[in-house]
Amino acid sequence: MHISKKEKETIIKALSHWEASGLIDDQKAKELDESIKIKPFNWQSLAYYSFLFAVVSLLIAVVSIFADKALLDLIDSLISTSYTTKSIAFLALSALFFWLDYRYNLKKTRKKYSKEVFSFFGCIFLAIATGLISFIFGMEENPGLFILGLSILYFVLAVFRKKELLWLFGITSLVIAFGTITYNLGKDNQLFVGMNFPMRYTIFGAFILLLTFFVNKFDKLKPFVESTYWSGLIIFFMSLWFLTIFGNYSSYEKWLEIRQYYLWWYSLILLLASFLAILIGIKKEDSLLKNIGISFIFLNLYTRYFEYFWDELHKALFFGVIAVSFWLIGKKAEKIWDREGK
């Protein structure tokens, strides 16, 4: 069996413990130790990061093209066709890449990351085609329904192809569709059902988290539980953090009129949610939930420091108070841990 050096160290510790406890004899421990081989190089990580950098570089190249007005005008002059023709062309490109993805995945190889490139560009071209179709119907200023339809299509393709990447595109499109639709419905006063963007996305993130339990009940959707779960966590906590900064105000001008300490209770909610995430994460051994809770506690504290105490309070005193607070929390946790270990 080929494993990493870190994994081998863990297994050797376990073998030593079992041998000392008399669960296995010296000969068996030696045989198990000799059966373990260290991987000479982590080629999987290299493949992953290489494809990641390739995709990011390509996206930067595309953005650079669209940022260059002269080059953009040249491209537009070369393909000065109707929106219908352009949308058909991008739909054809999308279909081609999805077909290549299907054919490439028929091969029984372990090329996990290169297989995803075709579906990635299939999704990108499908999104472009959807945008062009909204132009055909004169809905370029209100494309929410088209994006929602795109999201549903991504989800269907994800279930059919059993691809997490397509599912993530579906969630991303759903996020954009939700923002676009609610913006147009609340355009008169910048609020939707009395909520601005941070407030409504906090609720939306909570909805995605609840959706995780629904997804987990169906066998065909179980491969997407993890991606739905962490997407919901990120949306919920990021939106709640923005809420601590901007509150639930309808415009930038109204937000400028208030003092930041008026929003203290949003900070308290984020702090409580972060502590709850840590406690649940520790109890259920959920490292993702625990790490997000820890990250947003510090992000919340640093944000409040810059808002309230940057000029008034000495830096050493502020961080000293934080240090003492976390030391007390650590001591309490240590006592509970020590009591449970007895």
SVG drawing of the C-alpha trace seen along z (x, -y; Angstrom):
<svg xmlns="http://www.w3.org/2000/svg" viewBox="-42 -61 52 74">
<polyline fill="none" stroke="black" stroke-width="0.4" points="0.0,0.0 1.4,-3.4 0.6,-6.3 2.0,-9.7 4.8,-10.1 2.4,-11.7 -0.1,-8.8 2.7,-6.3 3.8,-8.0 0.2,-7.7 0.0,-4.0 3.3,-3.3 2.1,-4.9 -1.0,-2.8 1.1,0.4 3.3,-0.4 0.3,-1.0 -1.3,2.3 2.0,4.2 2.5,2.7 -1.1,3.6 -0.6,7.2 -3.2,7.0 -0.6,8.1 2.7,9.8 6.1,8.5 6.2,10.6 2.7,9.3 3.7,5.7 6.8,6.1 4.9,7.6 2.4,4.8 5.1,2.2 7.0,3.7 3.8,3.7 3.5,-0.1 5.3,-2.1 5.7,-5.9 4.6,-7.6 7.6,-9.0 5.8,-12.1 2.3,-13.5 1.4,-13.7 -2.2,-14.2 -1.6,-17.5 0.7,-18.6 -2.1,-17.7 -4.7,-19.5 -2.8,-22.7 -1.5,-22.6 -5.0,-22.4 -6.2,-25.0 -3.5,-27.5 -4.2,-26.7 -7.9,-27.5 -7.2,-30.7 -4.7,-31.9 -7.1,-31.3 -9.8,-33.2 -7.4,-36.1 -6.5,-36.0 -10.2,-36.2 -10.8,-39.1 -7.7,-40.9 -9.2,-40.6 -12.5,-42.1 -10.6,-44.8 -8.9,-45.9 -11.3,-48.1 -9.4,-48.2 -9.1,-44.4 -12.8,-44.1 -13.8,-46.3 -11.7,-44.3 -13.4,-41.0 -16.8,-42.6 -16.1,-43.7 -15.0,-40.2 -18.1,-38.6 -20.7,-41.4 -23.6,-39.0 -27.0,-38.9 -27.6,-37.8 -29.4,-34.7 -26.4,-33.6 -24.0,-34.2 -26.2,-32.3 -26.5,-29.3 -22.7,-29.3 -22.1,-29.3 -24.8,-26.6 -23.1,-24.5 -19.7,-25.1 -21.3,-24.1 -22.8,-21.0 -19.4,-20.1 -17.6,-20.4 -20.2,-18.4 -20.0,-15.7 -16.2,-15.7 -16.6,-15.4 -19.0,-12.4 -16.6,-10.7 -13.5,-11.4 -15.1,-10.0 -15.9,-6.7 -12.2,-6.0 -11.3,-4.0 -8.4,-6.3 -7.6,-8.1 -7.3,-11.5 -9.6,-13.1 -8.8,-16.8 -8.3,-16.9 -11.7,-15.3 -13.3,-18.3 -11.9,-20.8 -14.4,-19.9 -17.4,-20.2 -16.0,-23.5 -15.9,-25.1 -19.2,-23.6 -20.7,-25.4 -19.0,-28.7 -20.2,-28.6 -23.7,-27.7 -23.8,-30.7 -22.7,-33.0 -25.4,-31.5 -28.0,-32.2 -26.9,-35.8 -27.2,-36.3 -30.6,-34.6 -31.8,-37.1 -30.6,-39.9 -32.8,-38.4 -35.9,-38.7 -34.9,-42.2 -34.4,-41.0 -30.8,-42.1 -31.7,-44.4 -33.8,-41.7 -32.2,-38.3 -33.1,-36.7 -35.5,-34.1 -33.0,-33.1 -30.3,-32.6 -32.7,-30.6 -33.4,-28.4 -29.7,-28.0 -29.3,-27.0 -31.9,-24.3 -30.2,-23.0 -26.9,-22.8 -28.5,-20.8 -30.1,-18.4 -26.8,-17.9 -25.0,-17.4 -27.4,-14.6 -27.3,-13.0 -23.5,-13.2 -22.8,-12.8 -20.4,-15.8 -19.9,-18.0 -18.5,-20.8 -21.8,-21.1 -23.6,-21.2 -21.4,-24.1 -22.2,-26.0 -25.9,-25.4 -25.5,-26.8 -23.5,-29.8 -26.2,-30.5 -28.9,-30.2 -27.1,-32.8 -26.9,-35.2 -30.5,-34.5 -31.8,-35.1 -29.9,-38.5 -31.1,-39.6 -34.8,-38.7 -35.0,-40.2 -33.2,-43.3 -35.7,-43.9 -38.7,-43.2 -37.4,-45.7 -35.9,-48.3 -38.1,-51.1 -36.7,-51.3 -33.6,-49.0 -35.3,-46.5 -37.0,-43.2 -39.6,-42.4 -37.8,-44.9 -34.4,-43.3 -31.2,-44.6 -28.7,-42.3 -26.7,-41.2 -29.9,-40.4 -31.6,-38.5 -28.4,-36.5 -28.0,-35.6 -31.5,-34.0 -30.6,-32.5 -27.5,-30.9 -29.5,-29.4 -31.9,-28.0 -29.0,-26.4 -27.9,-24.8 -31.4,-23.4 -31.3,-22.2 -28.4,-20.0 -30.6,-17.8 -33.1,-17.5 -30.3,-16.6 -29.0,-13.9 -32.3,-12.0 -32.0,-11.1 -29.4,-8.6 -28.9,-10.3 -28.2,-13.6 -25.9,-12.3 -22.7,-13.0 -23.6,-16.7 -24.2,-16.9 -20.7,-18.2 -20.6,-20.9 -24.1,-22.1 -23.1,-22.1 -20.0,-24.2 -21.6,-26.5 -24.4,-27.3 -21.9,-27.9 -19.9,-30.3 -22.9,-32.2 -24.5,-32.4 -21.4,-33.5 -20.1,-35.9 -23.6,-37.6 -23.9,-37.8 -20.4,-39.4 -21.5,-42.0 -24.6,-42.6 -22.5,-43.6 -20.9,-46.3 -23.8,-47.6 -26.8,-46.7 -30.2,-46.4 -30.2,-49.9 -31.7,-50.5 -29.0,-52.8 -25.4,-53.9 -26.6,-57.4 -28.7,-56.2 -25.9,-53.9 -23.6,-56.9 -26.0,-58.7 -25.7,-56.1 -22.8,-55.3 -21.3,-51.8 -22.0,-51.0 -25.8,-51.0 -25.1,-47.7 -23.6,-46.0 -26.3,-43.4 -25.6,-42.1 -22.0,-41.6 -23.3,-39.7 -25.4,-37.4 -22.3,-36.6 -20.3,-36.0 -22.9,-33.6 -23.3,-31.9 -19.5,-31.4 -19.3,-30.0 -22.2,-27.7 -20.5,-26.5 -17.3,-25.7 -19.2,-23.8 -21.2,-21.8 -18.1,-21.2 -16.2,-19.9 -19.1,-17.7 -19.7,-16.2 -16.0,-16.2 -16.8,-18.5 -13.6,-20.3 -15.1,-22.5 -17.8,-23.9 -15.3,-24.3 -12.7,-26.2 -15.4,-28.5 -16.5,-29.3 -13.0,-30.2 -12.3,-32.2 -15.4,-34.4 -14.8,-35.0 -11.4,-36.5 -12.8,-38.3 -15.6,-39.7 -13.2,-40.9 -10.8,-42.5 -13.6,-44.3 -15.0,-45.7 -11.5,-46.8 -11.1,-48.8 -14.6,-50.2 -14.6,-51.1 -11.1,-51.2 -8.6,-52.0 -8.2,-55.6 -9.4,-55.5 -7.8,-52.3 -4.2,-51.3 -3.5,-48.2 -1.7,-46.4 -4.6,-46.9 -7.2,-45.7 -5.4,-42.5 -4.5,-42.0 -8.2,-41.9 -8.8,-39.4 -5.8,-37.3 -7.2,-37.1 -10.7,-36.3 -9.5,-33.4 -7.2,-32.2 -10.3,-32.0 -12.3,-30.2 -9.3,-27.8 -9.0,-27.1 -12.7,-26.3 -12.5,-24.0 -9.4,-22.4 -11.3,-21.6 -14.2,-20.0 -11.7,-18.0 -9.8,-16.8 -13.1,-15.8 -14.3,-13.9 -11.0,-12.1 -11.2,-10.6"/>
</svg>
